[in-house]
């Protein structure tokens, strides 16, 4: 009976990365920031125990952190116990020569409603304070501090770099 070698499969990009041409950190960070700012929606993955949830959600990128307003939902079931999250931002698939995506891993925390940081993000989103106060309960604000990025961009090969670039923050 066939059985996959999970460790070998998991190490494919690690092995490819050893011989890849890497961008300088500042240039890579600029490329990542450009990609993040060109989009506003991600697929947020959370997990705790045997529970896994992936939620498409709008993000706001402010001061190098991601902020996500949410009424609630099952993602909070996992966030209660596990603050480690991952999310993906991506372009529609157009073939192997048109790949563009960003995977982010980071730590999530909840921002208390109407604190200075919460109000700053409301202002960034142009959400009136009075409108938020009239809701039955204020929107939850998830803050994600990125720990690492994996950028996949087929166009990087045109500049002599590997199409996958990794950055630890």
C-alpha positions, -999 to 999 in steps of 0.1 A, spaced: 0 0 0 13 34 -10 21 59 18 32 95 12 65 107 27 51 137 45 86 149 56 100 148 21 69 166 7 72 193 34 109 199 27 105 205 -11 106 243 -9 133 242 18 155 222 -5 147 244 -35 155 275 -15 190 263 -8 200 269 -44 177 298 -51 189 334 -57 176 355 -28 166 392 -29 182 416 -5 160 419 26 151 456 20 141 450 -16 121 419 -6 103 438 22 94 465 -3 81 439 -28 60 423 0 46 457 12 37 465 -24 18 432 -28 0 437 5 -11 472 -3 -24 461 -37 -49 438 -21 -74 440 8 -87 404 13 -70 373 27 -79 338 36 -73 336 74 -65 301 88 -69 293 125 -68 260 143 -71 246 178 -70 209 187 -90 192 159 -108 223 149 -97 242 118 -113 272 101 -104 293 70 -122 326 66 -121 350 37 -118 384 53 -108 420 46 -76 433 62 -61 467 68 -23 470 68 -12 497 92 23 502 106 34 468 95 5 449 112 -27 435 99 -60 445 114 -93 426 107 -127 438 119 -151 410 125 -186 406 140 -176 372 152 -178 336 139 -162 303 144 -127 316 139 -129 329 175 -134 293 187 -98 286 176 -84 321 185 -95 316 221 -69 288 225 -44 294 198 -31 328 188 -8 314 160 -25 322 126 -17 320 89 -32 337 60 -28 339 23 -33 368 -1 -33 359 -38 -40 366 -74 -64 344 -94 -45 314 -108 -34 320 -144 -9 292 -148 26 284 -135 41 314 -152 17 338 -135 19 329 -99 15 357 -74 7 350 -37 18 358 -2 16 335 28 19 352 62 23 335 96 19 356 127 5 361 162 -31 373 167 -44 394 196 -76 412 202 -78 450 205 -102 463 231 -130 484 216 -125 522 217 -90 521 229 -65 544 212 -54 516 188 -90 506 180 -99 542 173 -68 546 151 -80 517 129 -115 530 128 -102 563 116 -81 546 90 -112 528 77 -132 560 80 -157 543 104 -176 569 124 -173 563 162 -210 570 167 -219 544 141 -198 518 159 -213 527 192 -248 522 179 -242 485 170 -255 459 195 -219 452 203 -187 468 188 -170 449 160 -141 427 172 -107 439 160 -81 412 154 -45 424 152 -20 401 135 17 408 140 35 390 112 64 367 120 72 355 85 63 359 49 66 336 19 62 355 -14 56 335 -46 60 356 -77 68 341 -111 79 375 -124 109 374 -100 126 350 -123 128 378 -149 151 397 -125 173 366 -118 157 357 -85 140 325 -73 102 328 -77 98 320 -39 113 343 -14 111 340 24 114 367 50 114 363 88 103 395 106 
